[in-house]
Amino acid sequence: MASLVQELIEAGIHFGQRRSNWNPKMAPYIHGVRNQIHIMDVRESIKGLLLAKRFIEQTVGKGKDVCFVGTKRQARGAIEQYAADVQMPFVTERWLGGTLTNFRTIRERLKRLEELDRIVESGELKNYSKKMESQLLRERKKIQRNLGGVRQMTQMPGALVVVDTNREKNALLEAKSLGIPTVCLVDTDGDPDLVNIPIPGNDDSMRTIDIVIRELCDAVKKGKEGRSTSAGEAPEGDKAGGREMRGEGPSDGAPTRRRSTRSRYSASASGGASAPASGDSAQ
């Protein structure tokens, strides 16, 4: 743990945006100001990262996938490397509107990509005219560029891991509308209310992004290792957790005290009902 904290500090996770460019909703995560730059509380960053790791491990352990989203230049390399290593879907080029809310259409485009791959690999492409051959190759390249990372995503993900709330707002809104839990690296100019589990940190630092994505993908690996043991667990906890996330009371009609998003996930991560059940309705 000490080495991770030191590594994050050296990467500059605590450096936020300029004081004039901040979101007041991030005030609870800010430690102070230095040279007109907001300094984030590293303790909050570590707390958010550890909570996110436990949540992702539980989500993957239940047999669900986690989709990583980061289209900014600083995040592409780390997400493509680590997400591919753990065989999880990712989006690093451009978030296409409806990737989640219009998932059926996205799957149709991926079927088209498989058809184009078959045409190219079988040599059938040579039977077409030069103009048609060029058009098909361009179409294949475009689909591969935009959707290649989610090619193996055959069902709705159990969670979304996002870098930068401002840049990936559309992805966060789609996930929210479907009840899919989200984890996000949030800078001082971001909106933590868009995220279920915020990780306060510098989302412009390549080293910071690399460390955070690496740690979350390690949690994915542990979740995959525990899938066999969690497969036989009763689903009652999932149902209770889903009601709690939506702010509903228990099944007997008794009222439930509303809690902050982070506290609800913290309770589930410590061995209670699992939070990601609210995303089940989207699948």
Number of C-alpha atoms within 10 A of each C-alpha: 7 7 8 12 15 11 15 21 14 12 18 21 30 25 25 24 20 16 17 10 13 18 15 12 13 18 13 11 22 20 15 13 14 11 8 11 17 24 24 27 18 21 14 19 23 19 15 21 24 18 24 27 22 20 28 32 25 26 26 24 23 22 16 21 23 26 21 29 28 27 21 17 12 18 24 20 16 21 28 19 13 20 23 14 11 14 16 23 24 28 24 22 17 14 19 14 13 14 20 21 17 12 16 14 13 19 19 11 16 21 13 15 21 15 12 20 14 13 15 16 9 10 9 12 19 12 10 11 10 11 8 13 16 13 12 17 14 12 15 19 15 13 16 17 14 16 25 18 22 19 20 14 18 12 14 22 25 26 24 23 23 28 29 23 25 14 15 18 17 16 21 24 15 17 25 16 12 17 21 25 27 25 27 31 28 25 30 29 22 25 19 21 12 18 25 24 26 29 26 31 34 26 28 21 15 18 19 24 26 19 17 21 23 17 18 25 25 17 24 27 18 18 24 21 14 17 18 12 11 15 12 9 10 8 12 11 16 20 18 20 24 22 18 23 24 11 14 17 16 14 10 6 8 9 11 12 9 14 12 10 15 16 13 20 26 22 15 20 21 12 10 15 22 28 28 26 24 22 21 17 11 17 10
